[in-house]
């Protein structure tokens, strides 16, 4: 992991590749660790997109989190990753 990646590392992200094997998730870990955490939080919190965004990106108010989460959810790689997690459930 280079210095830039360490600066934006998400707690627990190092565990995700191992979880992929256990969970048999085929999709690759997203390059942006905050996006990865957003997807995981979105699935595990029951689909509260604003809360998932606030966990992944600290210090964001709820209104901004709702708007930004909506934008993220429109990206194919984000929706594919969420689908991968949901398929495991």
MOZI-V520378 format. One record per residue. N is the residue number from 1. NEAR is the number of other C-alpha atoms within 10 Angstrom. Layout:
# MOZI-V520378
n:N near:NEAR
n:N near:NEAR
This chain:
# MOZI-V520378
n:1 near:7
n:2 near:6
n:3 near:8
n:4 near:8
n:5 near:12
n:6 near:9
n:7 near:9
n:8 near:11
n:9 near:16
n:10 near:17
n:11 near:11
n:12 near:9
n:13 near:15
n:14 near:11
n:15 near:9
n:16 near:16
n:17 near:13
n:18 near:11
n:19 near:12
n:20 near:17
n:21 near:10
n:22 near:10
n:23 near:15
n:24 near:13
n:25 near:18
n:26 near:13
n:27 near:14
n:28 near:14
n:29 near:16
n:30 near:14
n:31 near:9
n:32 near:13
n:33 near:19
n:34 near:19
n:35 near:22
n:36 near:21
n:37 near:24
n:38 near:26
n:39 near:28
n:40 near:19
n:41 near:21
n:42 near:23
n:43 near:18
n:44 near:13
n:45 near:11
n:46 near:9
n:47 near:13
n:48 near:14
n:49 near:24
n:50 near:22
n:51 near:20
n:52 near:24
n:53 near:28
n:54 near:20
n:55 near:17
n:56 near:23
n:57 near:15
n:58 near:9
n:59 near:9
n:60 near:16
n:61 near:12
n:62 near:14
n:63 near:10
n:64 near:13
n:65 near:22
n:66 near:19
n:67 near:13
n:68 near:16
n:69 near:22
n:70 near:14
n:71 near:11
n:72 near:18
n:73 near:17
n:74 near:10
n:75 near:10
n:76 near:10
n:77 near:15
n:78 near:18
n:79 near:14
n:80 near:15
n:81 near:21
n:82 near:20
n:83 near:16
n:84 near:19
n:85 near:21
n:86 near:13
n:87 near:12
n:88 near:12
n:89 near:8
